Amino acid sequence: MPADRTPPLNALRAFDAVSRHMSFQKAAAELFVTPAALSYQIRQLEEHLELKLFNRLNRSIELTEHGHRIAPGLREGFERLTVTMRQLTRRRSGNTLVISAGPGFTAKWLAPRLYRYLAQHPDVDIRISASLKLVDFQTDDVDVAIRFGGGSYPGCTPIKLTGEFVTPMCSPSLLTGPTPLRRPEDLIHHTLIHDDTHIGVFELATWRDWLEAAGIQGVEAGQELHFDLANHAQDAAISGAGVVLGRTVLAQGDLDSGRLVAPFDLKLKADFSFYLIVHKDRADCSAVRSFTDWMFNECDGTQNMEIQGPPV
């Protein structure tokens, strides 16, 4: 191959996709082409380089020595190209702010308040990515992330927003129903709603922990509901389906409005807190700075909130 001839970009991208997936079928799906078209591009690249890059086996493929040698460099090159193009797009689009936050926090805390930020900063275009997955600020199109964690985020500046507590919460209708909820012992007559969002992600007190702290035994033998999203568990409690061990930060709006009440004084403090995470490369962005200041001020109200008990 002449030294000044660069292989076709499509063929290089085809090789990168196949070497990552080690499957023509999966790589073709990623690139929105047929496996046959992808196979043709790989053959073109091999002919261009005059090198064999894959060994075709009966039901699988494997990289040759030459394929192993060029795969890491191509992967890094495409990743850098993706980051560069995202940065160019962001600069061209002006004050676009991409925020990553958990689904429960987004639905119950962030979304109902964002209109106040937008009223102060009408020139900022907000985009929300509601996800609990880890964010890679170098490759993901994210400016700031809000996470419930321990505060250790290498390469980033974590800003503590507020702590968190859990306590039983329910619809006001359960306080005066056929089996009124007045004492912790009355929980045995009600469905216990579990928010399982944290399982495998972070530690959070459970119903068993709260009942033990309250000195109550035998309640968990009753009917139970489990949800893998905090806002779904909370909404079920609002509808009167049972009593949720709710998170005070996420439930603040529903408590303030009276859709939920917290009938007992006992609250268990979580080991983790909410953090706003900013990558060091984005700290000087005006939209990031204004959003950080706004979040800090909004969370003052959350930190100082008092959980209201049932009306007397």
PETAVEN-V746565 format. One record per helix or strand of 3 or more residues. SS is the DSSP state (alpha for helix, beta for strand). FROM is the first residue (numbers start at 0). LEN is the number of residues. Records with the same first field share a line. If there is no record, write none. Layout:
# PETAVEN-V746565
SS: FROM-LEN ; FROM-LEN
This chain:
# PETAVEN-V746565
alpha: 8-13 ; 23-8 ; 34-15 ; 64-29 ; 102-8 ; 113-7 ; 171-4 ; 183-6 ; 206-8 ; 218-3 ; 229-9 ; 247-10 ; 279-3 ; 285-18
beta: 53-3 ; 60-3 ; 95-6 ; 124-6 ; 143-6 ; 155-15 ; 191-4 ; 223-4 ; 242-5 ; 267-12
